[in-house]
Amino acid sequence: MSHPSISSTPAPSDLAAYSSFGAALLPLLRSSDLPALRELSAADPSILRGRTVHGDSLLHLASRTSHPSLVRFLVAAGVPVHTCDDFGRTPLHDAFWTPLPNPDAVAAMLDVDPALIAVADKRGATPLGYARPEHGAFWVDWLDKNRARYWPAKGGEGEVEIVG
């Protein structure tokens, strides 16, 4: 499924923000230094909107780190969840593509837009398709437990089926 508000092309200002501050922000993301990231972004919140030439946002990068506190901070700071890289992957794709399940990071983005779960990349893979096979049972259980939170049944239309 495509999503009407997904941005695939970084704006010139987003590219400039990344080229200006990316070198300072990447080590903070990699080390999960949330206090330093807060301090740096307090001086200039626009630095959090930076994107690479491949379309990766800081939220994409944080989603890959398995540090949900970084993801929650970036989402709360207004970093868009509706972006994709040049392969069509959203930050939610990256949150599923981690060594261990990261339900807090996934929840942070689904809290903004539950429809992101159905956005397919250029290969046709949805975020759940990026989960490791050994995590499949975990994610099916987690999604089932959170079904009513994100995809409530409408007016007696019945159950909502979660497809991976």
VEXKOLVO-170469 format. One record per residue (C-alpha): residue number from 1; chain; residue in three letters; x, y, z negated. Coordinates in steps of 0.001 Angstrom, whole numbers, plus 500000, padded with zeros to 6 digits. Layout:
BEGIN
KEVO tinu dovex lumpa      x      y      z
KEVO  NUM     A   ala      X      Y      Z
...
***
This chain:
BEGIN
KEVO tinu dovex lumpa      x      y      z
KEVO    1     A   met 500000 500000 500000
KEVO    2     A   ser 501217 503477 500727
KEVO    3     A   his 500546 506229 498235
KEVO    4     A   pro 499586 509680 499502
KEVO    5     A   ser 501722 511564 496991
KEVO    6     A   ile 504983 509612 497339
KEVO    7     A   ser 507844 511877 498382
KEVO    8     A   ser 510537 510183 500426
KEVO    9     A   thr 512553 513135 501655
KEVO   10     A   pro 514473 515045 498995
KEVO   11     A   ala 513925 518789 499110
KEVO   12     A   pro 517041 520890 499697
KEVO   13     A   ser 516754 522210 496138
KEVO   14     A   asp 516700 518625 494780
KEVO   15     A   leu 519817 517744 496775
KEVO   16     A   ala 521521 520902 495537
KEVO   17     A   ala 520608 520136 491926
KEVO   18     A   tyr 522111 516664 492226
KEVO   19     A   ser 525286 517849 493951
KEVO   20     A   ser 525751 520528 491294
KEVO   21     A   phe 525002 518456 488200
KEVO   22     A   gly 525097 514789 489207
KEVO   23     A   ala 528679 514310 488066
KEVO   24     A   ala 527763 515563 484584
KEVO   25     A   leu 524474 513648 484344
KEVO   26     A   leu 525496 510205 485580
KEVO   27     A   pro 527795 509399 482648
KEVO   28     A   leu 525028 510465 480268
KEVO   29     A   leu 522562 508135 481969
KEVO   30     A   arg 525022 505250 482042
KEVO   31     A   ser 525848 505629 478352
KEVO   32     A   ser 522234 506365 477385
KEVO   33     A   asp 523324 509602 475705
KEVO   34     A   leu 519871 511071 475252
KEVO   35     A   pro 520927 513905 472880
KEVO   36     A   ala 523491 515186 475393
KEVO   37     A   leu 521003 514849 478245
KEVO   38     A   arg 518424 516847 476270
KEVO   39     A   glu 520984 519559 475507
KEVO   40     A   leu 522159 519860 479095
KEVO   41     A   ser 518625 519938 480495
KEVO   42     A   ala 517447 522462 477892
KEVO   43     A   ala 519825 524986 479427
KEVO   44     A   asp 518512 524281 482948
KEVO   45     A   pro 515527 521924 483308
KEVO   46     A   ser 515806 521974 487112
KEVO   47     A   ile 518880 519749 486953
KEVO   48     A   leu 516621 516808 486117
KEVO   49     A   arg 514923 517070 489520
KEVO   50     A   gly 518097 516283 491449
KEVO   51     A   arg 518079 513554 494086
KEVO   52     A   thr 520822 511858 496055
KEVO   53     A   val 521016 511952 499841
KEVO   54     A   his 519489 508449 499722
KEVO   55     A   gly 516477 509789 497814
KEVO   56     A   asp 517348 508329 494414
KEVO   57     A   ser 516155 510527 491574
KEVO   58     A   leu 517503 510534 488040
KEVO   59     A   leu 514391 508542 487157
KEVO   60     A   his 515397 505865 489677
KEVO   61     A   leu 518844 505695 488097
KEVO   62     A   ala 517524 505654 484525
KEVO   63     A   ser 515010 502947 485419
KEVO   64     A   arg 517896 500682 486410
KEVO   65     A   thr 519706 501119 483081
KEVO   66     A   ser 517230 499242 480870
KEVO   67     A   his 517083 502228 478490
KEVO   68     A   pro 513382 503048 478153
KEVO   69     A   ser 514061 506116 476010
KEVO   70     A   leu 515774 507741 479011
KEVO   71     A   val 512853 506890 481264
KEVO   72     A   arg 510313 508258 478782
KEVO   73     A   phe 512352 511453 478346
KEVO   74     A   leu 512596 512047 482092
KEVO   75     A   val 508895 511351 482661
KEVO   76     A   ala 507959 513662 479764
KEVO   77     A   ala 510293 516321 481187
KEVO   78     A   gly 508347 516242 484443
KEVO   79     A   val 510684 514254 486663
KEVO   80     A   pro 508330 512973 489370
KEVO   81     A   val 507384 509293 489408
KEVO   82     A   his 506089 509776 492958
KEVO   83     A   thr 509415 509670 494764
KEVO   84     A   cys 511051 506939 496771
KEVO   85     A   asp 514522 506269 498043
KEVO   86     A   asp 515370 505665 501686
KEVO   87     A   phe 514184 502042 501355
KEVO   88     A   gly 510803 503162 500025
KEVO   89     A   arg 511488 502044 496446
KEVO   90     A   thr 509919 504101 493670
KEVO   91     A   pro 511420 504352 490179
KEVO   92     A   leu 508879 501681 489199
KEVO   93     A   his 510483 499253 491664
KEVO   94     A   asp 513777 499868 489879
KEVO   95     A   ala 512211 499398 486429
KEVO   96     A   phe 511228 495864 487431
KEVO   97     A   trp 514688 495235 488946
KEVO   98     A   thr 516588 494973 485660
KEVO   99     A   pro 518523 492158 483948
KEVO  100     A   leu 515915 491988 481164
KEVO  101     A   pro 512228 492937 481272
KEVO  102     A   asn 511766 496613 480475
KEVO  103     A   pro 508069 497016 479619
KEVO  104     A   asp 508496 500402 477920
KEVO  105     A   ala 509980 501930 481076
KEVO  106     A   val 507276 500335 483215
KEVO  107     A   ala 504587 501645 480847
KEVO  108     A   ala 506016 505181 480967
KEVO  109     A   met 505454 505294 484726
KEVO  110     A   leu 502149 503401 484799
KEVO  111     A   asp 500864 505838 482166
KEVO  112     A   val 501310 508557 484806
KEVO  113     A   asp 499872 506597 487730
KEVO  114     A   pro 498750 502960 487518
KEVO  115     A   ala 498444 502835 491326
KEVO  116     A   leu 502247 502819 491575
KEVO  117     A   ile 502131 499063 490913
KEVO  118     A   ala 500770 498561 494444
KEVO  119     A   val 503177 500816 496369
KEVO  120     A   ala 505144 498736 498856
KEVO  121     A   asp 508662 499555 499976
KEVO  122     A   lys 509814 499385 503615
KEVO  123     A   arg 510103 495591 503354
KEVO  124     A   gly 506557 495311 502028
KEVO  125     A   ala 507626 494500 498446
KEVO  126     A   thr 505689 495979 495530
KEVO  127     A   pro 507456 496794 492235
KEVO  128     A   leu 506471 493433 490738
KEVO  129     A   gly 508195 491771 493694
KEVO  130     A   tyr 511481 493109 492332
KEVO  131     A   ala 511157 491266 489021
KEVO  132     A   arg 513532 488361 488581
KEVO  133     A   pro 511824 484998 489054
KEVO  134     A   glu 512668 483954 485506
KEVO  135     A   his 510758 487013 484224
KEVO  136     A   gly 507603 486245 486194
KEVO  137     A   ala 505700 484687 483279
KEVO  138     A   phe 506639 487603 481014
KEVO  139     A   trp 505329 490168 483501
KEVO  140     A   val 502118 488270 484262
KEVO  141     A   asp 501426 488082 480518
KEVO  142     A   trp 502324 491762 479938
KEVO  143     A   leu 500217 492974 482847
KEVO  144     A   asp 497304 490814 481744
KEVO  145     A   lys 497508 492220 478184
KEVO  146     A   asn 497566 495767 479605
KEVO  147     A   arg 494929 495228 482287
KEVO  148     A   ala 492219 497283 480562
KEVO  149     A   arg 494678 500100 479816
KEVO  150     A   tyr 495692 500583 483442
KEVO  151     A   trp 492977 498992 485568
KEVO  152     A   pro 489669 498976 483688
KEVO  153     A   ala 486758 497188 485312
KEVO  154     A   lys 484322 499690 486805
KEVO  155     A   gly 480613 499568 486091
KEVO  156     A   gly 480239 495815 485831
KEVO  157     A   glu 482147 495130 489057
KEVO  158     A   gly 483931 492298 487257
KEVO  159     A   glu 487496 491394 486550
KEVO  160     A   val 490430 493042 488251
KEVO  161     A   glu 492886 490590 489750
KEVO  162     A   ile 496583 491373 489307
KEVO  163     A   val 498557 490204 492318
KEVO  164     A   gly 502372 490195 492340
***
